Amino acid sequence: MTMPNERFYAIRNTREFLVELMDPKKTPRVPKEIRLKAYYCIKHFPGEYDMEQAREEAPEIFGDWDAGIKNRNYTNNTSLGEDE
């Protein structure tokens, strides 16, 4: 089961990865096409402010590890978006 803080940090780390992927000094062997795809992915990706807002507005999804338990709204859904 993914905990709310793990989800929060996964999104934050993905953003950092995409930023590094676009930097030729950090990733010199990455093709230009991949850098461009990373740019398009990150263009509307949530930033720090957005993630902090999400954490405040939906703590059971993006909050502290025990926020869902405290609110009794957590789920054990581990699907990757497939229909059940």
C-alpha positions in Angstrom: 0.0 0.0 0.0 1.3 3.4 -0.9 1.3 5.8 2.0 0.3 9.5 1.5 3.8 10.7 2.2 5.3 8.2 -0.3 2.9 9.5 -3.0 3.8 13.1 -2.2 7.6 12.4 -2.4 7.1 10.2 -5.6 5.6 13.2 -7.4 8.3 15.6 -6.0 11.1 13.2 -7.0 9.7 12.7 -10.5 9.7 16.5 -11.0 13.4 16.6 -9.8 14.2 13.8 -12.2 12.6 15.5 -15.2 14.4 18.8 -14.4 17.7 16.9 -14.2 16.9 15.1 -17.4 16.5 18.4 -19.2 19.9 19.6 -18.0 22.7 18.6 -20.5 25.3 19.3 -17.8 23.8 16.7 -15.5 22.8 14.2 -18.2 25.1 14.8 -21.2 24.3 11.6 -23.1 20.5 12.1 -23.2 19.2 12.7 -26.7 17.5 16.0 -27.5 14.2 14.3 -28.3 14.1 12.9 -24.7 14.9 16.3 -23.2 12.1 17.7 -25.3 9.6 15.0 -24.0 10.7 15.7 -20.5 10.1 19.4 -21.1 6.5 18.7 -22.3 5.9 16.4 -19.3 7.1 19.0 -16.8 5.4 22.0 -18.4 2.2 21.6 -16.3 3.6 19.2 -13.7 2.7 20.2 -10.1 5.4 22.3 -8.4 6.3 22.6 -4.7 3.5 25.1 -4.1 0.9 22.8 -5.8 2.1 19.8 -3.8 1.9 21.7 -0.5 -1.6 22.8 -1.4 -2.5 19.2 -2.3 -1.1 18.0 1.0 -3.3 20.5 2.9 -6.4 20.0 0.8 -6.2 16.2 0.6 -4.0 14.9 3.5 -5.4 11.4 3.1 -3.8 11.3 -0.4 -0.7 13.5 -0.1 -0.3 14.1 3.7 1.7 12.6 6.4 2.0 8.8 6.6 -0.8 8.5 9.2 -3.2 11.2 7.9 -5.4 8.6 6.2 -5.5 6.5 9.4 -6.4 9.5 11.5 -9.2 10.5 9.1 -10.1 6.8 8.6 -10.2 7.4 4.9 -7.2 5.4 3.7 -7.6 2.6 1.2 -5.6 -0.5 0.4 -5.9 0.1 -3.4 -2.6 -0.9 -5.1 -3.9 -0.9 -8.6 -2.2 1.1 -11.3 -5.4 2.6 -12.6 -6.8 -0.6 -14.2 -10.5 -1.3 -13.8 -11.2 -3.8 -11.1 
